[in-house]
Amino acid sequence: MNHILFSLFTLFAICLHLPASNMKKLTDTTAFEKRLAEETEKVASIRSDFTQTKYIDIFDEKIISKGKFYYQKPGKIRMEYYSPMDYLIVINEGKLK
């Protein structure tokens, strides 16, 4: 599960660095998945600030959370929220705290 989660975060990070004008439809998904797996193997750790926007039906407005994201190989993820309130999510070798 951590490999899938990490792959999604890596894909998200790659997409943030691509200008919109260079976007094109993905036709060869097998080659993309192979390259993504190769690039994922090279990454040992990630640190990033993040802004998360949540849309919840029971609230009239969106909820914006901010924090820091950390990843360390193998399988360690830490999401440290500091706005709108302080809380911490830690995933360590498949255990959620």
N, C-alpha and C positions, 0 to 999 in steps of 0.2 A: 504494500500500500504506500509506503514512504517513497518508493521509486516512482510510482505514478504521480504522487503529489509533487515530488521534486520536478518531474518532467513537465507538469503543468506550470509550475512557477518559472521554470527555465523558458518555456514557450512564451509565457506572458512577458518575461524580461526581454526576450528577443524581439517580440512584437512592439514593445515600447520604443525601441531604437530604430525602427523602420519608418521612414517618411511615408505618408499616406500616398504620395504620387507613385511610389515604387511597388505598391500592393498589386498583386495579381492572383487570380484564382489558382489554388493548389490542385494540380492534376495528378502528380505522381506521389501518392501518399506513402508508398513503400520506401521510396528513396528519402523522403522527408523524415519518416520514422527512424530509418537507419542513421541518418545524419544527426538527428536529435539525440539518439542513444549514444552516439560517438561523442558529441559535444558534452552531454551530461556526465560522461565518465571523466572528463577533464576537470570538472568543477569540484573543488574540495570544500568551499564555503561561500556563503552569500550573506551580505549585510545590506539592509535597505530600509529607508523610511517609507511608510505607506499611508495612503488615505483610502479608507473603505467607505463606500456609500451603500446604505441598506435601504431598501424600499419595503416597508411592512404595511400590509393592508389596514391594520387597525389604527395606524397613525396617519394623520393628514400630511405630514411632511417627512422628507427623507432624513435618515439618521447618518451623520458623518462621524466616523471614528478615525483617529490618527494614532500611529505608533511606529514601532521598529520591528523589522522581521530579520531573523537570523536563521541560517541553515548551516549545519556542519555535517560533513560526511562521516560516518554512515548513519543516516536516519535520525538526526537531531534537529528539531525545529523549535524555535521560540518566537512567539508573537507577543510583544510587549505593548499594550495599549496605554496611552496617556491622555486621551481625549475621546469622548466626553467624561470618562472616568478611568481610573487606573485598574487594570487587571492583566493577568498573564495567562497565556496558553503555552504549555510545553508538551512536545511529543518527543519521547526518547525511546527509540527502538520499539515502536508500536504501542507504547503506553502513554495515554493522555492524562495530563495533570492540569 
